[in-house]
Amino acid sequence: MLLSGGAIPPGLTINPRIHAVQLPPLWMDTDNALIDANGDRDVEVIFAERRLIAARSVRMFLPDVVVIEMFPFGRKKFAAEVLAIIAAAREENRTRIISSVRDVLVTKRRDQDRHDLRAAVTLNENFDAVLVHSDQNLVKLDATFSTLAKIEIPIYYTGYISSTARTKRPERSRQIVVSAGGGRVGSELVDAALESYPRIKRDLDLDMLIVTGPNANDRPRYTKGDKGPEIVEFIDNLPSVFARSMISVSQCGYNTAVDVLKTRTPAIFVPYETASEDEQLRRAELLARKGRAVMLRQKLLTADSITHAASGLLARKQQEEFNIDLNGALRSSDLIREVHSRA
């Protein structure tokens, strides 16, 4: 069973063996405030509905294992909802509770140390294990979580979770692909890419494909001549596009970063960041230090900076082989079974 708390992206196909339960979806606006994804209903009313549906679904499904994404390392605003799910699951003593967390966490909260301590206490009281979806040879959890030593339950590194298996690399075409994730916070990146296109085409002889994301407010229009970049909202298999492109320009969310690493595509990362959000920034800094990408800060993003970074990547020698554990899906499955076997 999958409990989905956000709107399922258009074009995403869910395996028919998975029983998907769509909770009334919530989104974060640009000020990190929760809002109704489908209108303007009161958020507290929506939360009450979500808790009821989630707890009822868990009691009906009787899961052996409950895997909860990010909480309690993040998602504090959803704490009451998540703890209600755990309480419903714990009515069956055999149910194991696992926290599933990415490679890098936010570290810019005003009360970061207190937040991390509270997370460790919540883990010890309510969870049976933590799965960290990263390669510990690249980054460990304590790089962005200050109270790791206070976690008393087992912590397992799974490797990065990749959407598709690594395959033989196709011939790359003279194309730069610009992708803005879901699209809700990618307008600055798309606008800068559009402005850079004439120079990139003229000076670097690269075509451009822009993937705005399905949640972009407005699909941009190219007005600087008859022939502009190709612009689409969504591509079903974006990693295959990365693999065929000379350069990727994107934000630095987990899935995009993993897809770029898997396809070994020279990358320009423009991490999304706010006064309280630095997860993508930390990930981009890490990969730039390892020589896997060029990082451009949002505040320095211009058509010129994109063009300059792309020119530099083209001038680099071919990337050396980079051994990174991308077997996280299989390893996670094995570890979930292992945790359940201890019940």
Sequence and secondary structure as in RCSB ss.txt:
>XXXX:A:sequence
MLLSGGAIPPGLTINPRIHAVQLPPLWMDTDNALIDANGDRDVEVIFAERRLIAARSVRMFLPDVVVIEMFPFGR
KKFAAEVLAIIAAAREENRTRIISSVRDVLVTKRRDQDRHDLRAAVTLNENFDAVLVHSDQNLVKLDATFSTLAK
IEIPIYYTGYISSTARTKRPERSRQIVVSAGGGRVGSELVDAALESYPRIKRDLDLDMLIVTGPNANDRPRYTKG
DKGPEIVEFIDNLPSVFARSMISVSQCGYNTAVDVLKTRTPAIFVPYETASEDEQLRRAELLARKGRAVMLRQKL
LTADSITHAASGLLARKQQEEFNIDLNGALRSSDLIREVHSRA
>XXXX:A:secstr
 EEE S   TT    TTS EEE   EEE TTS EEETTS   HHHHHHHHHHHHHHHHHHH  SEEEEESTTTS 
GGGHHHHHHHHHHHHTSTT EEEEEE S      TTHHHHHHHHHHHHHHH SEEEE S TTT  GGGT TTGGG
  S EEE   B SS        EEEEEEE TTSTT HHHHHHHHHHHHHHHHHH  EEEEE  TT SS     SS
S   EEES  TTHHHHHHHEEEEEE   HHHHHHHHHHT  EEE    BTTB HHHHHHHHHHHTTS EE  GGG
  HHHHHHHHHHHHHS          BHHHHHHHHHHHHHHT 
